[in-house]
Structure formats: C-alpha cells, structure tokens
Amino acid sequence: MLHLSTFFDKNYLSRGLVLYNSLDKVCKNFTLYVLCLDDFTANYFKVNASKFTNVITISLTDLEEFDNLLFECKQNRTKIEYYFTLSPCLPLYLIHKFKLNHICTLDADILFLHDVQPIFDQLDNYSIIITPHKFSKSIISSEKFGKFNVSFQIFKNDEIGLSCLNRWRQQCIDWCCDYYDEVNQRFADQKYLDNWPALYGNRLLVLNDPVCGIAAWNINNYAITCYNNEFYSNQQKIVFYHFHNFKILGKNWAANGFDKYNVLPNNNIHHLYLYYWNLLVQSNKLLGNVQDVSARVNLSGNLGNKLNNERFVYFKLFSTKIFYLDYLKLPEFLRKVIYKING
C-alpha cells in the first residue's frame, strides 16, 4: 500500500481530482490523504465518497488541534505562507494519526503518467526521497531560491525520516515567508532542503532522473516526445509532470508561465499541456468552474487584462488543437477585440 497526501481548497479542487484520477490509473494499491482547506472541498468528497474509495479526508481543524504551534502561525503570516508551513506539519500528523510506515506529500498540480511504484520501492534503502528542480542552464541562478522543489517527497517512518520532518517543521514554524531572505539563506518551505544531502547522506535519495519532477523550469534539459497520449522524456516514460504556473484564464485561453523559465517549446510540449488542460476542463464541468483562483496570484477581472499580464499563452480550438502565442505581439486591434468580447 502506497500512502500519499496533498492539500487544496475549492479553487484547486479540479486539479486535485485530476491528480487523483491520474494516480488511480498508474497505481494499483494506494491511499490519498486529502487535507481539505475549506468546507466545500470536504463536502464534495463526502457526497461523492463512492467515487473516491482511495481518499481519506483530513480537516484543517484536526491538524491545527494536533499542532498548536501551527495554529498560532495562522495569525502571523499570509495565506500562501501558511500553506507553505503545512508542508512538514501534515506528514507528521498523518504518520502519527494513521501509524503509517511512510508518507508521500504532493502538490495538487501534479499529473502522474506512469507507474510510481519503483520510486517507493527505493524506501528499502532510503529514509527520505526528494525532487530536485534540475533547472535549465539559462535559469540556473534560480537555485538561490532552493535546489529542491517541495512538490513530491517521501518520508519513511523511521528515526531519520521523523528527525528530518521534525527539524523541517520547526524551521517552517519559525520562518516561512514568501520572499528570499538572502542574509539567512531562506525561502518559504523549500530552501531548507538545500542542507538535507549533507545532513542525511546515504539515507537520502535525490530523484536525479529525466522522468520525475519534469516541469517548465527544467523541460529544456530533455527531449519530450509523445505517442498515443503517452509522454516520454529522453525516450523514457515520464512518471510525473508538475504543471506549476499553468493557469486557465478563460474557456479558450490559458497561461503556461514559459516566459519566466525561458522554455523552448515544441509541439510535443504543447500536446502535453493540451492533455492536462482537457483533463482540467472535464473536472471543472463537474464543479462549475472555468478559471483558476490562485492563493498567490489574483486572476480575477477581464480576460484582456489577464492576458496582458502574461506573455506566452495558449489558445485552444475545441479540445483537439492548441495554438502557442506571444500575446504581446498580437496586433493591437486583435487584442482590443479580445478585450471587448470578454469585457
């Protein structure tokens, strides 16, 4: 049995459903523990419990009662900083509450594409498994924010795994701000992981492969190909892709965040994003959503305004064709039409 966890509110519920469904396709025996950040999410899983037999929901109240210092943090940091603080607190709670032999914590915007079991098999030899950013050369300076990405990590219920989680929890309780603290070499929840290789040595596995934790910030490092909706990186099946910064802006428009990471796009990458987008659309139809509401970025307002805040965007024609556009280079009259139609 594989034990995984994630957390989200109603605004990211569609992503959580896609995450669950993708995990259900590639994993034979698993439990996904979902920390519900609002009543809407908790109620959705309660009403639809028969569809999510592998889900166990957790209430934020139960977690905060278990960890009083976490609850105190809620009063002195922003929502996104509080969510960052949850990163080590949730797995500690789950291990304690359910007596788990391991726990994997996930970002909700991950899509599993291939069997994840071989990663978990590595726990025979390791206590901690983490995902490096593997930044592309052109953005290697981003390592100052953290060499590792807090999006997929596994902790074993042993002395090393628990020691790591407790240390990380105390660090995040003390400071977990959404800015780079150059003096103390801190950034949110993730910069702390830079010290883990030195601290945990041969008990720590870093997923330095071309198939785990692929994302916009490292996709330039790999040759992405696609055959019959199966996606490959350097001719190996991608295990999981992290769709960080993918934002649905309207029925036919989405932002991909490629400008920030200097992504060199191609048709295979576009097809991967179209595949994920269509999965989100299916989930959104169940929920009545057509766009994202991020805890970190305000995506409200006119579509034209939202597009102006981006550069590289996707325009989708039906569900089969995607166009990659530099929105800022579209003729002004066309941008005005888009603005007017979507006003």
C-alpha positions, 0 to 999 in steps of 0.5 A: 500500500502506497500512502500519499497526501496533498492539500487544496481548497475549492479553487484547486479542487479540479486539479486535485481530482485530476491528480487523483484520477491520474494516480488511480490509473498508474497505481494499483494499491494506494491511499490519498490523504486529502487535507481539505482547506475549506468546507466545500472541498470536504463536502464534495468528497463526502457526497461523492465518497463512492467515487473516491474509495482511495481518499481519506479526508483530513480537516484543517481543524484536526491538524491545527488541534494536533499542532498548536504551534501551527495554529498560532502561525495562522495569525502571523503570516499570509495565506500562501505562507501558511500553506507553505508551513503545512508542508512538514506539519501534515506528514507528521500528523498523518504518520502519527494519526494513521501509524503509517510506515511512510508518507508521500506529500504532493502538490495538487498540480501534479499529473502522474503518467506512469507507474510510481511504484519503483520510486517507493520501492527505493524506501528499502534503502532510503529514509527520505526521497526528494525532487530536485528542480534540475533547472535549465542552464539559462535559469540556473541562478534560480537555485538561490531560491532552493535546489529542491522543489517541495512538490513530491517527497517521501518520508519513511517512518523511521528515526531519520525520516521523523528527525528530518520532518521534525527539524523541517517543521520547526524551521517552517514554524519559525520562518516561512515567508514568501520572499528570499531572505538572502542574509539567512539563506531562506525561502518559504518551505523549500530552501531548507532542503538545500542542507538535507544531502549533507545532513542525511547522506546515504539515507537520502535519495535525490530523484536525479532522473529525466522522468520525475519532477519534469516541469517548465523550469527544467523541460529544456534539459530533455527531449519530450516526445509523445505517442498515443497520449503517452509522454516520454522524456529522453525516450523514457516514460515520464512518471510525473509532470508538475504543471506549476504556473499553468493557469486557465484564464478563460474557456479558450485561453490559458497561461503556461508561465514559459516566459519566466523559465525561458522554455523552448517549446515544441509541439510535443510540449504543447500536446502535453499541456493540451492533455492536462488542460482537457483533463482540467476542463472535464473536472471543472464541468463537474464543479462549475468552474472555468478559471483558476483562483490562485492563493498567490496570484489574483486572476480575477477581472477581464480576460484582456487584462489577464492576458496582458499580464502574461506573455506566452499563452495558449489558445485552444480550438475545441479540445483537439488543437492548441495554438502557442502565442506571444500575446504581446505581439498580437496586433493591437486591434486583435487584442482590443477585440479580445478585450471587448468580447470578454469585457 
